Each structure stands twice: as structure tokens, then as C-alpha cells.
Amino acid sequence: MTTAVFSQETESRFAVARAVADAVLFEGYVLYPYRASAAKNRLRWQFGVLVPPAWGADCDEHDFQHTECLMEPRTGATLSVEVRFLHPQRRTVQQARQDGSFEDASELSLPDRVLVPWDEGVEERIEVTATVAELDGDGITVPFSRPAREETELVHDAEGRLVGRLVRRCEEVSGVVRLSTREVDGPYRVSRLTAVVENTSTWSPADGTADRDAALPHSLVATHLLLCLGAGSFLSMTDPPEWAKGAVASCRNLHTWPVLAGEPGRADLVLSSPIILEDHPAVAPESPGALYDATEIDEILALRTAALTDQEKREARGTDPKAAAVIDLAESMPPEVLERLHGAVRSLREVTGSAPTVTGEADLLVEPGQPHVVMPETPWWDPEGDAGLDPARDEVLVDGRPVSAGSRVTLRAGLRRTDAQDLFLHGRTALVEAVLHDVDGGVHLAVTVDGDPGADIRREQGRFLYFQPDEVAPLEDA
């Protein structure tokens, strides 16, 4: 077993997965509008926080992550593990005094930025390599620590005069990685890998009580694992083969979830993440850069960020270097890059080759070895694609009675699905505005609810509520 730097081959494999791993590492790091003064940036570090044991016992956060997954290692295989987390770094702002000393300040205002106190995140990596044979049974235990440190950065104004300084302090953090394997009973030779990451910090509140803000400097933030098997493969925990489903169901994953990482078609990499992901997650190729707010859409964030006032941009630039980079990105984004963010279609596949002509409204294109695909003469997204459909005149039978535009119905919302809005609409009466057909042959009723003060606006904009036929009942007097 070794904690030395990875080999070039292993490093290249981890590099494939790090784009997604970086997104996990900085998920929610700083949220739009990227200013420390924003309310949603005052409660930070939401994912993968491993707190000190002395504080975690009295809160809803945890001091460990427990990953279990299945793998099929070859003889002599090695396992490389990279633990990644952010080490919180508390930044304070100090103003220069005439006597050359410094005093704490709430901000330093400069022409291009406003510097304020802020918690930064320093990326940390713990690297472990071991043969799979070493992990059998009790496995190995690898302790790690990062020391406390303090750094200062002098701040000058546009004329070069010293106006203050930034003081950055990191507290000591320590932890341990435990790795072990057990062979699983079954038709094939499969091992269950267990990987545990724990915060072992001895810090405890001086008076027996402390808030989260006091515990965070001693925590491992956004903690996750990258696993690489030198020879062999991992099994998908999301979509395992039929013979392995029982073994997968018996695995215990606490505060994290392992998925296959890297390019599709290979299974030598796993990302165990505190954020739910699918196998082989990838960052969209259209994404222009990290925006640190994955709950939003890149296009919306870029437009909103570009629309911030100059004062708001100064505050964002002074909040964090990563926030400053987002501002610069939004301001310098070429129109063609912004246009790419508007949307992308990835599921359509062109079928080539000769196509026999069949009777009817469509040609059937057949590619050897592929499913039959029906290609209409006019694309379905063309409003003139099927002149035989008329939402204003079409009708559908509901409880044996024809329903069309102008019919009045009672809504029976929630029979098929659960939606919070259904609670308010169930039993309400509505006017059918149109009968619509989707590309899968389904029928939908566009309605406006009786008594809705915005019904006229909905008609003008074509923004209706939609229900399927079995979710309504015709009114007897309609």
C-alpha cells in the first residue's frame, strides 16, 4: 500500500472523471448573484460535509461516508483511490491604519471590487494505491491530516497605496480512509469493496455548545471518492446485471452513492458522490465554464449575471475569485456561445440507407440490425405536419360522451399522478379550450379553470392547464 502520487496511467484515467467530480466538489460553492451579502450565500456548504465527531453527535450532519460497490478484479489488480474535499479557509478583512498596524473591517472598497469577510474552499486530495489482495478481509487503514495555516495578502488601491490586507486561516483537519474487500457468493467471482471516509478531528466546542459556523473550519466539505481499478471492472449499482441484483441490494451506501464514471463503454472508474448521479455522468459540452449553481440553467445564469449592476459586480468580484471568474465569463461570452446554451437535442438519430416505400402517411426506414423507425413525410414539429388534426374541432369520448373545445368538465386531478397543484384543482369545473394529440398518440385536454382571473391571458398566450381524458368528467348540463 502506498500514498504516493499516482502513476501516469492512473492519473490519466482519473482526469477523465474529474470534470464531473469538480462539479460535485464545487456544487453550491457560491450561488447567483455571487455576492457574500446574498441571503442564500450565508448558509453554505450543503453537500458531503463530514463534521467533527464531537459536533456531529448533536446535529443532522455526519462524520463519515460509507461506500460499498461490486467489482470483478483480475489477478494482481491494483485499486487507486482519491479522496477529494474542500478545506474551509476563513478570510477576514483588515484596514491599514496610519501607524502601519491593521484593524478588522467589514469591507475594503476598491474601484473594481469590494472585499468582505468570506469562507473560501481549498481543494484537498488524499491518494491511496493498494493491490486488491491487500484489501481482503480487514483491509487497510490510511490516516491523513492537513495542518493549520495562516496567510496574508496585502491590498493596494489603484495608486499603489496600501489600504489593507486579507488574512486567511485554515484550522487543522484530520481523517482516515478504510478500504476492504469481501468475496460475494454467487455464480461469478465478484468482490464487494467497502470504502469509508471519516473525519477524526479532535476539535470540540470549548463551552460544550457551538453552532455550525464554528464546526465548519474543522470539517471536510463536499467529500467524495474516485476509484480506479487497474485491471478488471466495476458493476453498475444503478443498473446491475440480473445475476448481481441481489448482491447490489445488500450493499450499504450511507451519505454517498457510487456510479460508473468516465466514458460510456468502460467500467474501471467509479465516482462515489454525495449528490445523486446517473452512470457515466458528463458535463454538457455546451457549458462555457463553471457557474457553481447547478440548480439553475446556464443560459439563465449567464443572462442574469450579465445584467447585474456595476455595484453588484464589484461586490461579486470581491466575494471570491471564482465569483469574479463567473462575472468575467458572463461579460465576455460571445453571442455564438450564448446561443448554444439555448438548448440541444441529443436523442435523435438519423437513419441512413435505402428505404422501401410503404403505403400510408409515412415511409418506413429500415437499417439492418436496428429497430424500425417510422419517419413521417413532414416532421411532427411542423405546425402543418398533419392537417387532419384540428385542436379547435377535434373531440374525444369521455365516459361515453364527446368532449371538444367549448365543453365544460369537472376536474378529477390526481388520479394518475401526485402534484401539489392537484389538491387545489380537484373538483373544480373548467372549460375545454382545445383537444391536443401528442407524437405518441396520447390525447390531452387544454383547459381554463372557471373563476380563474387570468383565463383571458392564458388564452392569449396559449398557456393552459392540461389533463388527460380520464382526469375529467363531462358536466351533466354541458
N, C-alpha and C positions, 0 to 999 in steps of 0.2 A: 504494500500500500504506500502511496506517496501523495503529498500535497503540492508537488512541483508543478510548474507550468505545463499545460497540455502539449502534446505533440502537434506538429503542423497539420497532420491529417485530422486529428480530433478537433483542433481549433477551427478548421475549415468547415467541419460538419456543424459545430455549434453556431458558426457565423450564419448558416442558412436559417437557423431558427431565431436569431437574435432580433430581427426586425419586429417580430410579433412579441418576443419576450420584452423588448424595450417598451412596447405599447403597454404591456402589463405592468412593468416597473413604474411607469410614469402616469398610469391611469388616474385621472383626477388630481394630478400634481398641482396644477393651478388652473382654475376654471374661468371661462369668459365671465366678466370683462377683463380678466387678468390683472386685477388690482387687489392689493392686500386689504383695501378698505371694503371690498365687496363682502356682503354677509356670508355668501357661500364659500368664501376663501378663509373664513375664520375658524371653521371646523374642518380640519384637513386629515389626510392620511386615512382613507376609508378601507383599503383593501390589503389583506395579507399582513396585518400588523401583529407581530409577536411581541407582547409586552413582558416586562419583568415579572417573574413568578410571584413576588411579594405583592404586586399590584393586581395581577390578573385574577387572583383568587376572589377578588371582590368586585369584579366587573364582568361585562359580557364579552370581553375580548380574551384571547388565548395566548399562552406562552409557547405553543408548539403547533407544528403541522405534521400530519401523518399521511404518507402516500403509500399505496400498495398497487402494483400493477403486475401483469404477467409478461414473461419473456421466454424466448426459446434461444438460449445462448449456445454457440458452438464450442467445441472443446478448446480450452485455452483462451476463451474470450475475456476481454477486459471491459470494465464498466467505468466510464468517466462521468463525474457528477460536478455540476456547477451550481452552487447556491448563490442567488443574487438577491440583494436587498438594498434599500436606501438607508443611510445612516443620517438621521436628522442633525442638522447643523444650525444652531441658533445664532442669528445675526442681529446685533444691536447697532444702533447709530449713535455716534458721539460727535459733538460740535467742538471745534477748536476755540480755545479761549486766548485772549491776548497774551497771557503769561506763558503760553506754549503747552498748557495742560488741556485735557479734554473732559467734557461732561456729557452725560447721556442726554439725548434729544429725541423728540418724537419724529423728526424728519430733517432731511437736508435737501433744500430746494436748489436744483441746478437748472440751467436753461433747457437741457434735453431730457431730464428725468427728475423724479422726486424719490429720494432714498428713504425707506422706512424700515423699522424692525420687521423681521421675517424669518421663517424657518425654511432653510434650504435643504435639499436632499443630496447627499453624496453617494454615488453608486459604489457598492462593495461587492466583491466576488470571492467566494471560497471554492477552491478547486481541489477535487479529490479523484484519484485514479486507483483502482484496485482490480485484481483478477476476480472473476466471478467465483472461482474456487475459494478465495479468501473470505467471501461473504457468506458461505454456507453455515447454517446454524446460528450461532450468536453474532456472527459478522464482525464489523469493526466500528469503533467509535472515534470520531475525529473532533477534538475541541478546537475552537477558534476564538479570537478576540481582536478587537480594534481599539487602540488606546485613545485616551482623551487627548485633545489637542486644542490649541488656540492660535488663530492667525489674525493679523491686522492688515487692512488695506487703506492707505491714505487717499483722501478725496480732495481734488483741486477743482477750482472753478475755471471758467473759460480763460481767465487771465493768468492761470497757473498758480493762484494763491491757495494755500492750504486752508480748507474750510471745515475739515472734519475727518473722521475715519470710520470704517466699518470694522467691527470686532466679531469674529466668527469663532464659536466654541462648540466643540463636539465632546460629549461625555463618552466614557468607556462603555463598550458593549461587548458581550461575550455570548457564546452559544456552543452548540455541539451538533454534529451530524452523525446519525446512526444508520448504518447500512447493513442489511442482512437478506439472505435468500432461503427459501424452503422449496423443495421439490413438491409439486402438486400431483396427487393421484389422478390418473386418467389415461386415455389411450395414447397420449403423446408425452414426450419428455418436456415438461414445462415447469418453470420456476416462478414462485411468487417473490417479487422484490419488494422489500419494505424500506422506505427512506423516511427518516424522521428528522426534522429540524427543530431545535429547541432554543429558546432564549434562556440562558443560565445566569443572567446578571444578578449580582448580589444586592443591587440597589433596593432600598426600601424607604418609604416616607419617614422623615425624621420624627414627626409627631404622630405617626400611625395612620394618618389620613393624607390624601393628596388627590388632586384632580388629574385628568388625562394629560393635560398640558405638561405637568411635571414628570409624568412617566414616559412621554414620547422620546425625549433625548436618550433614553436607555432602551429603546425598542428597536426591533428590526422591522422596517416598513416595506410594504409591497413585496414580501418574501415569496420566492418561487424557485423551482428547480428545473434545470436542464439535465437530461440523462442521455448518454450516448453509449450504445452497445457496440464494441469494436467488431464483433463477429456474431451474427445472429440477428434476431428481430424481436420487437415487442408486439404484443397483441393489442388490438383496439379495445379499449374499455367501454367505448360508446357503441360499437357495432362488432362484437366479437363473433368468431365462427360458432356454429351451433354447438359443437362439442365442448367449447370453452365457456359457455354462458353460465353454467353452474359455478365454475371456479371464479369467474369475474364477479358474480353476485356475492361471493363470500369475501371479496376484498374489502378492506376498511379504508376509506379515504375521509379524513377529518380536516376541515378548514382548507381544503385544496382538492383539485381534480386533475388527473393525468390524461392527456390526449396525445395522439401521434402528432409529431411536428415535422417541419421541413417539407420538401416537395412530395406531392402525392406519388404513390408507387413505391416509396421506401418506408421502412418501419424500424430504422435504427435509432430514431430520435424520439424523445418524449419531453413534453413541457407540462409540468405539474403546476397549475396556476390557481390562485385564489379567486379568479374570475372564470365563470363558466365559458368554455370554448368548445368548438367542434374539432374533429380530427383535421389535421393539416390546415390550421388557420393561417391566413395570409393578410397582409396589409394591401388594400386596394391599390393597384398600380397608378390610379388617377390621383391618389393622395399627394399633395405637394410637399408635405412635411408634417412633423408632429405638432398637433394643436392641443394635446393634453386634455381633451374633453370629449371622450368617445361617445358620450350620451347625446351628442349633437351631430349634425351633418356638416361635413367640411365646407360645403358651399355656403350654408347659413353662417357658420362661424367666420369664414373669410370675409363675407359681405358685412357682417355686423362689426367685426374688428376694424375693417377699413373705414367704417362710419363713425368710429369713436371720435370725440372731440380731441383737440390738441392737448388739452389739460389731462384728459383721461389717458391718452397715450403716454404722456410724461410720467404719470403715476404707474402705469403698467410697466414701462421700461425700468423704473426704479424698483419695482417689486422683486423681479427675479430675472437673471439673464435669459432664461427660457421664455419668459413672458415677452421680453424685449425682442427675442428672435421671432416670436409669433407676430408682433406688430410689424416688424420689418418685412416679414413674409407677405402679410396681407397688403402692405403698401406697394410692394414691388411685383406682385403677381401679374404676369402678362394676361391679356384677355383670353388667349387660347388655352391657358392652363385653367383659368376660372371656368371656361366653357366646358372643359372635360369633367368638372365636378357636378355638372347638372344631372348626370345620370349615365348609366351604362347597362347594356343588355349582354348577359354572359351565357344565357341558357339556349339561345337559338343556334341551330347548326344547319349549315347549308348542305343539301343533299345533291350530289352531282351524279352524272352518268345518264345513260339513256332512260327514258321514261315511257312506258307503254301508255297509250291513251285508253281511258275507260269512260263509260257512259256516265252521265250525271253532271253535277256542277263543279267537280274538281278532277284534277289529274292525280293519279296515284303514282308517286315516285318511289321506286324500289331500288335500294342499294344492297348488293349481296352482303349477307351477314348482319344486316341492320333491320330494326323494326320498320314496318310500313309507315310512311308519313304521308298524310293527306295534305296536299298543298292546293288551296283554293286559287282559282284564276285571279281573284282580286284579294289582296291582303285583308285580314279581318279588321285591321285598324283603320282602313279606309272607310269613311262615312258612307261611301257609295258601294261598299263591299257586297251588300245584299239588299237590293231594292225591294225584296219581298218582305222585309221586316219594317214595321212602322210602329214605333213605341206609342204614338198617339191613338192608334186604331186597333192594335193587337189586343187579344183578350186571352184569358186563361181561366179554366174551370177551378173554382174553389168551393168545396162542399157541394158540388153538383150545380153551381150557379156561375154564369160567366161574369168575370171581373175584368174591367178595362179602364182606361183613363176616364175619369169622371165618376167612377164607382166610389161608394163610401163603405169603409170597412172598420171593424174593431180589431185593434192590435192585440195579438197574443204573444208578445215578446218573451223571449227566454225559453221557449220550448226546446230549442236545439242547442243554444249556447248560453253562457253566462256573461252578462255585460252589466256593469253598474247602471248604465242608462236604461236598461230594460225595466228596472224596478219602477221607474217613473213613467214609462210608456205603456206598461201592461194595462189593458182595459180601456185605453184612450181610443177615441174614434179619429179617423183620418180620411183624407181624400186621396184617391189614387191619381197620380199625375201622369204616369207612363208605365207600360209593361215592357221590360227590357230582357233581352236574351244575351247570355254570355257565350264565349267561344267554346265552352264545354257542354253547351246545351241546356244550361240551367236557366231558370226564369226568375226574375226579380221584379218586385213592385216598388216603384218610386212613389213616396207618399209625402204629404204635408199633414201635420197633426192639427186637428181642429183646435182653435184657440191660440195657435202659435202666432205671436205678433210679428214674427219675421217671415211668415209664409210667402208674402209677396217678394221679399228679397230672395228667398230660396228659388222661387220660380224664375226670377230674372237671371240669377247666376247658375241655375241648373244644379244646385246643391241640395239634394233631397236626402231623406232617410230611406233606407232600403230594407225590404223584408221579402222572404220567400213565401210562396203561396200558402204553405201550411202554418205560417205565423200570423195569418189574418183570418177573420171570419166576416163574410158579407153581412151588411146590416139588413135586417128584415124589411125595413121600409125604404131601402135604397132603390 
